[in-house]
């Protein structure tokens, strides 16, 4: 049977692999995949948190600390991206609202303008 320290070492290795995948996924801005990876990371992080006190190896403790810090940074960055996207969506909706208000003044409407034929003679 594994000791808690051995379990943590195995979990840290698995989490490091997932964090590397997460970084690559963030570079291509595949946010759906990032969310999926974060859901896969969550149980590992919880288990590490529960057993962190059992780890006496300073190098392993530092790896755990670095992974948790990196995960926190990624979460903060994603939160910022979500806020920026929400702001851009609000600006787009506001622009659409303004266009809908002034379009009738310029002959724009929801219905297409009828075709007009000119006789040239």
N, C-alpha and C positions, 0 to 999 in steps of 0.2 A: 504494500500500500504506500502511496505517496505521502510525504510529509507536507505540511502546509507550505513550506518554503519551496519544495519541488513543484507543487501545484502552481504557486505564484510564478515561478520561472517559466513553466510551460504556458501559462496564461499571458505572461508578458511577451513571450515570443509570438504567440498568436495575435495579440493586440498590436504589436509592432508591424506585423504583416498587414493587418487591416488598416492601420494608420497610413502606411505607405500607399496602399490602394486608394485610400481616401484622398491623399494629397494629389495623386495622379488624376483622380476623378474631378477634383476641384479645379485643376489646371484646364480641363476641357469644359468646365462649368456644367457638368451633368449633375444638377442638384438632386434629381430624383434618386440617382445612384448613391449620392452622398448620404441622403436620408436613410436609404437601405443599409449602407455600411454602418452608419451610426447606430441603427437599431441592432445590428449584429454585435457592435462593440459594447453596448450597454450592459449585457450580463457579465461580460469579462471585466469591465470596470467595477461593477458592483462586487464581484467576487474578489477582485484585487483589494478593493477598499475594505472588505470584511477580513481579509487575511494579511493585510499590510503589516500589522503589528507583529505577526509571526515571522516576518522576514528579517533576518539579522545581517544578511550580506549587504554591505553598504552599496556595492555596485548595482545590485538588483533593486534596492530601495530607490536609488537615483534614476534607474530606468523607469520605475513605476511613477515617480514624481514627474519625470519628463513627459511620459505618455499622458498623464492626467492633465498636465499644463497644456500640452498640445491639443488635447481634446477640448479643453476650455476655450483656447484661442480660436479653434475652428468653429465652435458654437457661437462665439461672439462675432466672428467674421460673417457667418451665415446669417445671424440676426441683423447685422448691418446691411447685407445684401437684400434681405427681405424688406427692410425699411426703405431702402433706395427704390426697390421695385414698386412698393406700395405708393411712394411719392410720385414716381413716374406714371403710374396708372392713374392717380388722382389728377395729375397735370393733363394727361391725355383726355380723361373724361371731361375736365373743365374746358379744354379746347373744343371738344365735340359739342358741348353745351353752347359755347359761344358761337360756333359756326352754325348750329341749328337756329340760334336766335337771329343772326344777321343774314342767313342765306336767303330768306324771302325778300329782303331789300334788294338784293342783286339778281333777283329772278330765279334763285335756286329754290328748290322745294324737294319734296320727297318724290313727286311724280316727274317723269322726264318731260322736257319741253316738246310740244308738238312740232313736227317738221313743217317748215314753211317753204313753199315753192315760189320761185320768182320766174315770171315769164320774161324772156329777153327777146326782143323783137326787132 
